[in-house]
Amino acid sequence: MMSQTKPLKLTLYVAGQTPKSIAAIQNLERLVAESLPGAYEVELVDLREQPHLAREHNIVAIPTLVRSLPVPVQKIIGDLSDQEKVLVHLKVGN
């Protein structure tokens, strides 16, 4: 059985401290703690501070969670409250 050698790379794009952004951050923290043991990297990007990244990374709505590793890239939009849906959409976990 092969072990996962590449880390899971997740980037959460938010815009300031809106209720949806705060909920997405909290839901992502819970998700990685409960369902993604092992090697993962989480980056938080506030598009109010770095607006150029929205265009560069094709972010059309916020909050958006992007899984850039392993490829192919997967995106999910929303506050990440449906943990099972997030895991299925991002194709992580069991």
CYANA upper distance limits for C-alpha pairs under 8 A (distance plus 0.5 A):
  6 LYS  CA     39 ALA  CA      8.30
  6 LYS  CA     69 LEU  CA      7.94
  6 LYS  CA     70 PRO  CA      7.44
  7 PRO  CA     39 ALA  CA      5.42
  7 PRO  CA     40 TYR  CA      5.45
  7 PRO  CA     41 GLU  CA      7.28
  7 PRO  CA     69 LEU  CA      7.39
  7 PRO  CA     70 PRO  CA      7.98
  8 LEU  CA     39 ALA  CA      6.87
  8 LEU  CA     40 TYR  CA      4.87
  8 LEU  CA     41 GLU  CA      6.58
  8 LEU  CA     67 ARG  CA      7.81
  8 LEU  CA     68 SER  CA      8.26
  8 LEU  CA     69 LEU  CA      5.78
  8 LEU  CA     70 PRO  CA      6.73
  9 LYS  CA     40 TYR  CA      6.29
  9 LYS  CA     41 GLU  CA      5.31
  9 LYS  CA     42 VAL  CA      6.60
  9 LYS  CA     43 GLU  CA      8.45
  9 LYS  CA     67 ARG  CA      6.19
  9 LYS  CA     68 SER  CA      6.09
  9 LYS  CA     69 LEU  CA      5.39
  9 LYS  CA     70 PRO  CA      7.80
 10 LEU  CA     40 TYR  CA      8.05
 10 LEU  CA     41 GLU  CA      6.60
 10 LEU  CA     42 VAL  CA      5.32
 10 LEU  CA     43 GLU  CA      6.79
 10 LEU  CA     65 LEU  CA      7.28
 10 LEU  CA     66 VAL  CA      6.05
 10 LEU  CA     67 ARG  CA      5.04
 10 LEU  CA     68 SER  CA      6.84
 10 LEU  CA     69 LEU  CA      7.95
 11 THR  CA     42 VAL  CA      6.19
 11 THR  CA     43 GLU  CA      5.13
 11 THR  CA     44 LEU  CA      6.32
 11 THR  CA     45 VAL  CA      7.59
 11 THR  CA     65 LEU  CA      6.18
 11 THR  CA     66 VAL  CA      5.59
 11 THR  CA     67 ARG  CA      6.99
 11 THR  CA     68 SER  CA      8.14
 12 LEU  CA     25 ILE  CA      8.16
 12 LEU  CA     42 VAL  CA      8.05
 12 LEU  CA     43 GLU  CA      6.76
 12 LEU  CA     44 LEU  CA      5.46
 12 LEU  CA     45 VAL  CA      6.57
 12 LEU  CA     63 PRO  CA      7.43
 12 LEU  CA     64 THR  CA      6.28
 12 LEU  CA     65 LEU  CA      4.90
 12 LEU  CA     66 VAL  CA      6.83
 13 TYR  CA     44 LEU  CA      6.69
 13 TYR  CA     45 VAL  CA      5.32
 13 TYR  CA     46 ASP  CA      6.49
 13 TYR  CA     47 LEU  CA      7.14
 13 TYR  CA     59 ILE  CA      8.38
 13 TYR  CA     62 ILE  CA      6.88
 13 TYR  CA     63 PRO  CA      5.97
 13 TYR  CA     64 THR  CA      5.68
 13 TYR  CA     65 LEU  CA      6.79
 14 VAL  CA     21 SER  CA      5.92
 14 VAL  CA     44 LEU  CA      8.06
 14 VAL  CA     45 VAL  CA      6.72
 14 VAL  CA     46 ASP  CA      5.49
 14 VAL  CA     47 LEU  CA      6.54
 14 VAL  CA     62 ILE  CA      6.04
 14 VAL  CA     63 PRO  CA      5.23
 14 VAL  CA     64 THR  CA      7.44
 15 ALA  CA     21 SER  CA      7.21
 15 ALA  CA     46 ASP  CA      5.66
 15 ALA  CA     47 LEU  CA      5.61
 15 ALA  CA     48 ARG  CA      5.85
 15 ALA  CA     62 ILE  CA      7.38
 15 ALA  CA     63 PRO  CA      7.82
 16 GLY  CA     21 SER  CA      7.58
 16 GLY  CA     46 ASP  CA      6.53
 16 GLY  CA     47 LEU  CA      7.95
 16 GLY  CA     48 ARG  CA      6.63
 17 GLN  CA     21 SER  CA      6.48
 17 GLN  CA     22 ILE  CA      6.47
 18 THR  CA     22 ILE  CA      6.63
 19 PRO  CA     23 ALA  CA      6.57
 20 LYS  CA     24 ALA  CA      6.55
 20 LYS  CA     63 PRO  CA      7.51
 20 LYS  CA     78 GLY  CA      8.07
 20 LYS  CA     79 ASP  CA      6.10
 21 SER  CA     25 ILE  CA      6.73
 21 SER  CA     62 ILE  CA      8.12
 21 SER  CA     63 PRO  CA      6.33
 21 SER  CA     79 ASP  CA      7.27
 22 ILE  CA     26 GLN  CA      6.76
 23 ALA  CA     27 ASN  CA      6.45
 23 ALA  CA     79 ASP  CA      6.20
 23 ALA  CA     80 LEU  CA      8.22
 23 ALA  CA     81 SER  CA      8.19
 24 ALA  CA     28 LEU  CA      6.46
 24 ALA  CA     63 PRO  CA      7.31
 24 ALA  CA     78 GLY  CA      7.66
 24 ALA  CA     79 ASP  CA      4.57
 24 ALA  CA     80 LEU  CA      5.93
 24 ALA  CA     81 SER  CA      7.74
 25 ILE  CA     29 GLU  CA      6.69
 25 ILE  CA     79 ASP  CA      8.39
 26 GLN  CA     30 ARG  CA      6.77
 27 ASN  CA     31 LEU  CA      6.51
 27 ASN  CA     79 ASP  CA      7.71
 27 ASN  CA     80 LEU  CA      6.31
 27 ASN  CA     81 SER  CA      6.49
 27 ASN  CA     83 GLN  CA      8.29
 28 LEU  CA     32 VAL  CA      6.68
 28 LEU  CA     80 LEU  CA      7.23
 29 GLU  CA     33 ALA  CA      6.68
 30 ARG  CA     34 GLU  CA      6.49
 31 LEU  CA     35 SER  CA      6.02
 31 LEU  CA     36 LEU  CA      7.40
 31 LEU  CA     83 GLN  CA      7.10
 32 VAL  CA     36 LEU  CA      5.11
 32 VAL  CA     37 PRO  CA      7.36
 33 ALA  CA     37 PRO  CA      7.20
 35 SER  CA     93 GLY  CA      7.07
 36 LEU  CA     40 TYR  CA      8.05
 36 LEU  CA     92 VAL  CA      8.32
 36 LEU  CA     93 GLY  CA      6.90
 45 VAL  CA     50 GLN  CA      7.96
 46 ASP  CA     50 GLN  CA      6.81
 46 ASP  CA     51 PRO  CA      8.45
 47 LEU  CA     51 PRO  CA      5.06
 47 LEU  CA     52 HIS  CA      8.16
 47 LEU  CA     53 LEU  CA      7.38
 47 LEU  CA     54 ALA  CA      7.16
 50 GLN  CA     54 ALA  CA      8.44
 51 PRO  CA     55 ARG  CA      8.28
 52 HIS  CA     56 GLU  CA      6.97
 53 LEU  CA     57 HIS  CA      6.29
 53 LEU  CA     59 ILE  CA      8.42
 54 ALA  CA     58 ASN  CA      6.26
 54 ALA  CA     59 ILE  CA      5.25
 54 ALA  CA     60 VAL  CA      7.66
 55 ARG  CA     59 ILE  CA      6.86
 59 ILE  CA     64 THR  CA      7.64
 61 ALA  CA     77 ILE  CA      7.27
 62 ILE  CA     77 ILE  CA      7.05
 62 ILE  CA     78 GLY  CA      7.27
 63 PRO  CA     77 ILE  CA      6.39
 63 PRO  CA     78 GLY  CA      5.88
 63 PRO  CA     79 ASP  CA      6.85
 64 THR  CA     75 LYS  CA      7.27
 64 THR  CA     76 ILE  CA      6.19
 64 THR  CA     77 ILE  CA      4.85
 64 THR  CA     78 GLY  CA      6.67
 65 LEU  CA     75 LYS  CA      6.12
 65 LEU  CA     76 ILE  CA      5.78
 65 LEU  CA     77 ILE  CA      6.83
 66 VAL  CA     73 VAL  CA      7.47
 66 VAL  CA     74 GLN  CA      6.26
 66 VAL  CA     75 LYS  CA      4.99
 66 VAL  CA     76 ILE  CA      7.13
 67 ARG  CA     73 VAL  CA      6.06
 67 ARG  CA     74 GLN  CA      5.63
 67 ARG  CA     75 LYS  CA      6.82
 67 ARG  CA     90 LEU  CA      7.15
 68 SER  CA     72 PRO  CA      7.54
 68 SER  CA     73 VAL  CA      5.18
 68 SER  CA     74 GLN  CA      7.27
 69 LEU  CA     73 VAL  CA      7.31
 74 GLN  CA     89 HIS  CA      7.96
 74 GLN  CA     90 LEU  CA      6.13
 75 LYS  CA     89 HIS  CA      8.33
 75 LYS  CA     90 LEU  CA      7.41
 76 ILE  CA     86 VAL  CA      7.60
 76 ILE  CA     89 HIS  CA      7.55
 76 ILE  CA     90 LEU  CA      7.86
 80 LEU  CA     86 VAL  CA      6.84
 82 ASP  CA     86 VAL  CA      6.79
 83 GLN  CA     87 LEU  CA      6.76
 84 GLU  CA     88 VAL  CA      6.68
 85 LYS  CA     89 HIS  CA      6.45
 86 VAL  CA     90 LEU  CA      6.47
 87 LEU  CA     91 LYS  CA      6.33
 87 LEU  CA     92 VAL  CA      5.85
 87 LEU  CA     93 GLY  CA      6.88
 88 VAL  CA     92 VAL  CA      7.13
 88 VAL  CA     93 GLY  CA      8.50
